[in-house]
Amino acid sequence: MNSSSVISVNSVSDHEDLVIQGSRISGGLRGTIQIPGDKSVSHRSLMLGALATGETVIHGLLLGEDPRSTAACFRAMGATISE
């Protein structure tokens, strides 16, 4: 990692903030993140996973009507999404 890139996790009593600074992180970002599931997080996970290169595995996805609709939209645009 070059000196202009900083990745840190700050813990606050009931949550953690991920701070990523710097636009030149070589090799992209890789790793695992665990957060509580809800509808908004499910939407964002589907969107980011559909846009990512490679395979994305999402655990704890809340598959209500809205996230299913989001998945259907990305399938219509060519993303492969399985349940």
N, C-alpha and C positions, 0 to 999 in steps of 0.2 A: 504494500500500500504506500502511495507516495505521501509526502508530508502535507499536501493540501487536502487530503481526504481524512475525515474523522467519522467513526461510527461508535456511538456510545449508547448504553442503556442506563437510564436513570430510574431508580426504584423510588416510588412514593407509596406510602403505607398500603393503599388498596389498588394501585395500578403501576404500570411501568410505561415510560415514554421512550420510544426509539427515535434517536436523533441521527440523521445522516446528512453530512455536509460534504461538499466537494462533488464536482461533476465528473471526475476522472477516476473511477474505481475500476481498475483493470479486471477483466474477467467477469464482470457483472456481479450481482448479489446472489448468494446461495445460502440456504439455511432453513431453519424451522422456527416458526413463531406460533405460540399458543395464546389465544385470546378467547374470552367468553363468546359464545355464538348468539347472534340475534339477526333479525331480518336485514338490517343495514350492512352488517358484517358479511352476511351470506351473499348479498348483492355484490359487494366490493370484491369478495373472494372469487366469485364467478367471473367478474369482469377482468380482474387482474390475471387470473388463471387462463382465461381465453386469449389474452394478449401476450402471455409469456411464451418464451421459446422452451420447448421440451414439455415434459409432463408435470402437471400440478395435481397434488392429492390434497383434498380438503376434507378434514374430519370434523364432525359436529355441525355440518351444514344444515340449516333449518329450511326444509323443502316445502314451504307454503306456496300459495298460488303465485305470489310476486316473484320469488326466486326461480320457480319453475318457468315462468314467463321470460325472465331474463335469460335462462339457459336456452330456451327455445329460440330466442332472438339470435344468440350467438351460434347456435346450431345452423340457423338459416343463413348465417354469414360464413359458414364453413368450419366452425370449430367442432371438434369431436368432444362431446361431453357425455359421460356414462354415469349411471347411478349405481 
